[in-house]
Amino acid sequence: MLITLYSTEGCHLCEQAYSLLVQAGVKEHVQVIDISFDDVLFSRYGVTIPVVATQPVILTTSEMRSVSSDAGFDKSTHSISELGWPFDRVDLAAWLKKNGFN
């Protein structure tokens, strides 16, 4: 699974968020997206960055069969989960655990 950090150049809060992700040991899963190059992303995250998000996971048919039938779980896609600033190490650890990063 991939973690996206919505950010922009020169954002000290974004640098802090990235540092927390590195400290959490998930650096290899992190993709940093600069919102300033995309009007849609800028409109959505312009005043809320940094935001970390999981990417949706599309399951294959065989994977769908193995997924437990939890109430409210869409077996074809896993919804995007976002964590917006402010967050600290504890908040990030809980969010990572909830999203399958140990």
C-alpha positions in Angstrom: 0.0 0.0 0.0 1.2 3.5 -0.7 1.0 6.6 1.6 0.6 9.9 -0.1 1.8 13.1 1.6 0.1 16.1 0.1 2.6 18.9 0.4 4.2 21.9 -1.3 7.7 23.3 -1.5 8.7 25.5 1.5 6.0 24.2 3.8 7.6 23.7 7.2 4.6 21.7 8.5 4.9 19.4 5.5 8.6 18.8 6.4 7.5 18.0 10.0 4.9 15.5 8.7 7.5 13.9 6.4 9.9 13.6 9.3 7.2 11.9 11.4 6.6 9.4 8.6 10.3 8.7 8.4 10.5 8.2 12.2 7.5 5.8 11.9 9.5 3.6 9.6 7.3 4.0 6.5 9.5 6.1 4.3 9.6 3.5 1.6 5.8 3.6 1.3 5.6 7.4 1.1 5.0 9.3 -2.1 5.1 13.1 -1.8 2.7 15.0 -4.1 3.2 18.8 -4.5 -0.3 20.2 -4.8 0.9 23.5 -6.4 1.1 21.8 -9.8 -2.5 20.5 -9.8 -5.5 22.8 -9.6 -7.8 20.1 -8.2 -5.4 19.1 -5.5 -4.6 22.8 -4.7 -8.4 23.5 -4.4 -8.9 20.5 -2.1 -5.7 20.7 0.1 -4.5 24.3 -0.3 -5.3 25.4 3.2 -5.1 22.0 5.0 -1.7 20.6 4.1 0.1 18.5 5.1 -2.3 15.7 4.7 -1.4 12.0 4.6 -3.6 9.6 2.7 -3.7 5.9 1.7 -4.3 5.1 -1.9 -7.3 3.1 -2.8 -6.6 -0.6 -3.1 -8.3 -2.4 -6.0 -8.7 -6.1 -5.1 -8.6 -8.9 -7.6 -11.4 -11.5 -7.7 -9.3 -14.0 -5.8 -8.4 -11.4 -3.2 -12.1 -10.4 -2.8 -12.9 -14.1 -1.9 -10.4 -14.0 0.9 -11.5 -10.7 2.4 -13.7 -11.2 5.5 -17.2 -9.9 5.1 -17.0 -7.1 7.6 -20.0 -4.8 7.7 -19.6 -1.8 5.5 -16.4 -3.1 3.7 -16.6 -2.7 0.0 -14.7 -5.7 -1.4 -13.9 -4.2 -4.7 -12.1 -1.1 -3.4 -10.7 0.1 -0.1 -11.6 3.7 0.5 -9.1 6.4 0.9 -8.2 7.2 4.5 -6.8 10.7 5.3 -5.1 12.2 8.3 -4.9 16.0 8.2 -2.6 18.3 10.2 -2.2 18.8 13.0 -1.1 15.4 14.0 1.7 14.1 16.2 3.7 10.9 16.4 1.0 9.1 18.5 -1.8 10.2 16.1 0.2 9.1 13.1 1.0 5.7 14.7 -2.7 5.1 15.4 -3.6 6.1 11.8 -0.9 3.9 10.3 -2.0 0.9 12.4 -5.6 1.4 11.4 -4.5 1.4 7.8 -2.5 -1.8 8.0 1.0 -0.4 8.6 2.6 -1.9 11.7 
